[in-house]
Amino acid sequence: MPGCETSTVDDPMNCGGCGVVCQRSCVAGVCDDPVQVALGNRHSCARTGGGDVYCWGNNSAYELGIGSSTSTPTPQKVAVAGKAIHLDAGGGMFKNAAGADLLMAHTCAVLDDTTVQCWGWNTSGQLGTSSGNWQDKPTTAVSLVGATEVSVGGRHTCAVTGKGELYCWGANDKGQCGLGTPSEKVEMPTLVALSDVAHVSAGYEHTCAVTNGGTLHCWGVNGIYGRLGIGDGPDQPAPKVVSFTAVEQVSAGYEHTCALKGGQQYCWGNGYQGQLGIDGEFTWRTAPSDPSALPSASFVSAGFQHTASVTADGRAYVSSTQVRIGDGTTESTYVPLPVTLTDVAEIAAGSSHTCARTSEGRIHCWGNNKEALFTEPGMADEVLSPLVINFPP
């Protein structure tokens, strides 16, 4: 065709076909642009179409997987042992043995051979390596194959297999691994008594999973805010059915949980910081009831004290009184407000920053730059509007 006399194998302007434009590069006829974004407590990671993994931000817990504990605002390629097909990041502030606050964070990726590799802090066994305190490079979780999805919580990790099996490992002192009996830690992937699982989300100290039939189960810490969605009852060391059917996606955050059903978003748990997204709601809810004030929800991510969402028309929304919305202001809100960003395909909420991926393969971040480090040193501690993250070619 005129103007397309070129190889479609490595031309970023015509990748795999005439006029198919890549943002970064074309590898074997596939755009190697970001196709997934995942946020931990103070770090960010992305997966590209070619299966590469990049991480940036805080690295005090070796959560970037780059062989050191050096923090960086620039995306660094992580040497995973194959092509990544799924990715997640997590972590949070916990007490160490001396009672002092300590950031524990880790990251995991599912590879194309269906194994899982993790890196970062490991004092609770959250890397699944059966030993060691930390790993500064990707290390394979033992005895786990068949994985299709991984979810990283505060100090625990869960993975779903192609057979609908669910495995969890790491901290289980609050029952967050769902094995029926609390224990200090689970150092290798262990099968959870739950079948036909389609999707899992590991939160700070609780976990939720959705079956292929849309049934929602949650377990771990329930707390006074009822983040499990089962009322104000005790913590649950095993999966507990939530009275909420036809669920399509769930996201477990710090002290709240959100789920999508029929184009509507429902959130429960702590709502004091506006994370439930319900107009006039300044308290908490212990079960799914009223939907958030959000039109046609298609994706949701529950963070530390905020909730980030995407609507069917590609608009991004954030609700919080503590975390920057991304609309260029310092506005706080109890209802979701639109971000100055369109054509959004996916969004991720961290502790105090947010990142969104557009359908064309660009990642934009905003919020607390002092801790999350997504711009060069010397720039503002807070970024109020979405900022494009530049990846190396």
N, C-alpha and C positions, 0 to 999 in steps of 0.2 A: 504494500500500500504506500502511496506517496507520503514521505515524511517518516516512514517507519522501516526504512531499510537498515535494520540493526538486529543484533541478537537479542532475543527476549529472555535470555538466560541470566545476563548480568547487567542489563541496562536499566537503571532505576527509573527511567522515564517511560519504559515500555517493558515492564516485568511480567512475563508470562503471557503477554498479549499487547497489542498496539494500544497505546494511551493509558495503560495501567501504571500509575505514577506511585513510586515509593518515596517515603519521607527520608529514609536513611540509605538503604542499599538493596540491591537485588541479588539474591543468592539462589542459584539453581532454579530460576524462574519464580521464586517466592519472595515477596517483600519481607525484608528483615526488620520491620517496624514493630514497635511495642503492641502486643495483643492482650496483655494483662498487666495490671498494676496491683501491688499489695503493700500495705503499710503496717509497720510494727509500732511500738510505742513512740520511738523517736527516729526511726529509719524507714526508708522506702526501697522497694525493689520492683523490677519490671521484667517481664518475659517477652521475647521477640518472636516473630513468626518463624524464624529459623531455629528456635529452641535455645537461644542464648539467655542468660540471666545477668542482670545488672542491678547493683545495689548502691545506695548512697545515704549519707546522714550520719547519725551517731554510731559509734563502733566500739564503745567501751566494753560491751559484752561479746565482742567478736561477731556481732550479728550480720556484718557485711560479707563475711566469708572470703576476705581478700588476703589472708595470711598474716594479718597484723591487727592491732587494736587502734589504728589511726582512723579518725573520723574524716569524712570528705564530703564536700558539697557536689562533687562531680561523679556521675554514674561510673562505677567500676565493674568490669566484667568478672563474673564469678566462674571459677573453673569447675563446673559440674561435670560429672563423668558421662556425658551424653546429651541428648536434646531434651530440654525441659518441656513438659506438656501441661504442667500446672504448678502454681507457686502460691505461697502464703507466708506472712510474717506476723510476729506477735511480740509479746513481752509486757512488762509493767514494773512498777516499783513494789518491792517486797522487802521483808525484814531478813537480814542475814543472821548467822548464829549468835552474833553479839547484840542483836536487836536494832542495828542501824539500817537505814533505808539503803537498798541496793537495787540498781536497775538490772533486771534479768530479761534478756531478749534473745530470740533465736529466729531462724528462717528455715524453711523447708521447700523442696521442689520434688515433684514427681517426674521421673525421667521416662523416655520412650520405651525403655525395657520394663516398665511398671514398677521399678524399685523407687524408694524414697531416699533422698539425701538431705541431711540437715546440718546446720552449723550455728555456732553461738554458745550461749550459756547452757550448762548441762547438770547443775547440781541436783536437779529433781529428776534426771533421766529423760528430759524432754527431747533429746536428740535421738533416742532409741538405739544408742550404740552399746548399751549394757554396761558401760563404764566410762570414767573420765569426768572431769569438771567442766571442760569446755573444748570446743573445736574451732580453730580459726579458718578452716577450710571445709568444704563439703565432705561429709562422712556418711556412709550408707547405713540406714536403719537396718538392724539385723532381722533376718528371717521374715521379711515382708516383700511379697511380690504380688502383682495383679492390681496395684493401686492405680486409680484414675483421678483422685482428688485428695488434696491434703489441706488441713486447716490447723493453724497455729494459734494457741491461746496464750495465757499469761505465762504458765510454766508447764503446759501440757500440749500434746499434739494428737490429732486424730486423722485417719485416712480411710477413704471408701475404696473398695475394690470393684472390679467389673462384675463380680458376682453378687454385689449388694451387701457384702460383708463390711463391718465396721471394726477398725482396730484403733485403740487409743493407748497412749503411754505418757510418762512424765509424772508430775505432781498429782497425787490422788488423795491428799489429806482431807479434802473437802468432798471426795467422791466424784471429782470432775472427770475421771476416766470411765465412770459408769460401770464398774465391774462388780457392783453389789455390796462391797465392803470397803470402807476407806482404808488407805494405807499411806505411809509416808511418800513412797514413790514407786513407779512401775518403770523399770529400766529398759524394757524392750516392748515392741508392739504386741498387744494382747487383745484377743477377740472379745468384742462386746456382744452380749446376748440380745441382739437386735438384727432382724433380717430385712432384706429387700430395701436397703438404704440407698437413697438417690443423692443425698447432699448432707453435709455436716458443717457445723460452725462452732469452733471452740472460742469461748470468751475468756474473760479474765480468770474466773474460777467456776465457770459453768459451761455446759455444752448442750447444743440442740441439734437434732437430726430430723430430716424429712424422708419418709419412705416414698417409693414410687407411686403409692396410692394417695399421697398428700397428707398422711398422718404425721403429726408433729410430736416428737418426744424431747424432753429436756431433763437434765440432771446436774448434780453438783450443788453449789451454793444457791439457796433461795433467798435468804436474808429477809430483813424487814420490808424490803421493797418488792419482793415477789418476782424476781427476775425470771423464774422458771415458768411463770404463767399458770401456776396451779393453785393460786390462792396464797394465803399467808402462812402456809404450813412449814414444816421443817425442811432442812436440806435433804437431797435425794441422792443416794450413792449408786442408783441404778436408773435406767431410762424410765421416765414417767410420762404417760400420754397426756398431752395438753388438749383440752376441750376446744379444738379449733381445727376444722376439717379443710380439705382441698388446698393445703398450703403449697406454694410454689417455690419460695425461697425463704431462708431464715438467716439472720445475722445476730450473733451473740456478742454484746459489747462488755462494758465494765460492770455496770449495775443495771443494765436494761437490755432488752431483746426486741428485735423487730422482725416482722414476717410479711410476705406479700401473698395476697389472695385476691383473685379476680380483679386485678388492676388497682387494688387498694392496699395501703400500707397500715399495718397495725403494730403499735409498740406498747410495751408494758415494762414495769420495773420502776426505777428511779426516774422521776420527771422534773425534779427541782431545777435542773439546768436547761430545761426546754427540750430535752432529747426525745420526748414522746411525740412532739409535733402536733399536740392537740390544743386548739384555741381555748384559752382560759384555764389550762391545766398547769397548776403550780405545785403539784404534789406527786403521788405515785399511784400506779395501778398494779394489782397482783394477778391480772388475767387479761387476755385480749378482749377488748370490748368495742370501743369506738375507733374508727379509722383516723389516721393523721390527716391534717388539712393539706392534702397533696393530691393533685390531679393525675390520674392514670399512671400509677407507679409501675416501673418495670425493673428496678434494681435498687437494693438498699444495703447500706453498710453502717453498722452501729459501732461508734467509737467509744472514747473514754467518757466525755460529757457532751457529745453531740451525735447527731445522726445525719448522714449524707445520702441523698437519693437521686435517682434518675427517672424521668418521666418518659412515657412512650414516644413523645415528640423530640427526645434528645436534650431536654433541659435538665440542668443540675440544680438541686435544692439542698439547703442545709438549715437545720434548726438547732439553736443553742444560745444560751446567754453567756457562755464562757469562751467559745471558740469562734474565730472569725468566719463570717459567712462566705466571703469571697465575692462580695458585691461592691468592693471598693470602699466600704465604710467600716466603722467600728460598731455597727448596729448589733444589738442582741435581740433574740426573738424566741417566742415559745411556739411559733408556727413556722413551717418551712418557708424560707425566702429564696428566690432564684439567684443563682450565681451568674456572673457576667460571662457566660460560656454556653455555647450551643453545640449541637451535633455530638453530644456526649453518649458514649456507649457503656461506660463503666465508671464507678467511683469507689474510693476507699477512704475510710476515716481512721486516723491514727489517734494519738493521745491529744495533740493540740494542733495538728495540721491535717490537710485533706489533699488528695490528688485525684484527678479525673483523667480518663483516657477518651479521646475523641475517636470517632469511627474511621478517621483518616490516619490514625496511628500516632498522634501526638499526646504527650502527657503534660498536664498543667498542674501545678501545686500552689497552695497558699496556706497562710496561717503562721504558726510560730516558727520562725526561721532560726531563732537563737539556739533552740535545742534540736530541731529536726534537720537543720543544715541542708537546705536545697538551693541556696544561692551562694555566690562567692563571699568570703569574709569582707567586712566593711559595709555591706548593704544593711538595710533596715532589719531590726530584730523581728518585725512582723511584716508579712506580705499580705496586703489586703485584697488584691485581685489575682486571678490565675496567672501564673508565670510558667512559660514553656520551659521544660527540662530538655537540655541538649545532650544527646547521646553521641558517643564517638562513632565514627563511620565504621 
